[in-house]
Amino acid sequence: MKNLMDRIGNYQIKPFSKNRRNIVLILKEGWRRHSTHGIIEIDVTKARKLIKDQKKKGKDISFTGFIIKCIAQALSEHKELNALRHGKRKIVIFDDVDVAIPVERSTDSETRPMVYILRKANEKSVLEITKEIRSVQSEKVAESAQLLNKNPTRLERFALNSPFFIKKFLLWLFRRNALLKKKYMGTIGVTSIGMKGRFPGWVVPLGGTTTFLFVLGSIIKKPGVVNDEIKVREYLEITISVDHDVVDGGPLARFVDRLVLLIEEGYGLKDI
């Protein structure tokens, strides 16, 4: 036994926390979708310059907030894609683009991602979205908290603290009810890997609980062609995961084409 321990070396055992087990449940739910993934690069050189120009004027704009605004605008123009399945035979199309974003919280034992939903992102300006994100990021939460910026109802507290077989049943209900999914999970998801450190390349997710999941990677500099000239440009790497049960290739291509144009032109950044 001593020789075996010598070969293993020093180690530490930590509990697989309830929060981690909750994440496993959500990942299993995402795995059920018939997901297709798009891996794209978007030229954000102009947008980054506009954000820097606004910063000189005293307006510190969140780059992620800008991307969220562009996504919400593109979806509001292609409203049939801002949809969730409802039961086996229906699809619910929503006017409001509610964006679920993860916000990290550090506790004594772990770093915990907590979900916050930006309601009606399509009706808010880039500056309003930025202020809302910054407010949530600076919010102090208790060690026991599992929801951001809201006081849970008695039913919600029961769901969060219930045994896992009940949580699985509740997820089954959410899977079949588009209205519940929108209320608690939003209509789309956006997560930014590139905000947490340099991450060259793309992340292909298992799939999310919403029809669209956008994973923002790093911004990299590389040559690009502008007016038939090669120049150094800044490109954002994005993975788009979409539920193929709801969205087909043609509508997805038209949506992405509009999204790319909005981002490249710096939509919403000029007149703040």
NORGI-V287987 format. One record per helix or strand. SS is the DSSP state (H for helix, E for strand). FROM is the first residue (numbers start at 0). LEN is the number of residues. If there is no record, write none. Layout:
BEGIN
ss={SS SS}
from={FROM FROM}
len={LEN LEN}
END
This chain:
BEGIN
ss={H H E H H H E E E E H H H H H E H E E H}
from={1 17 34 44 62 78 82 89 98 110 120 125 153 163 177 187 193 211 228 248}
len={7 14 9 12 15 3 4 4 8 8 3 12 8 13 8 5 3 15 15 16}
END
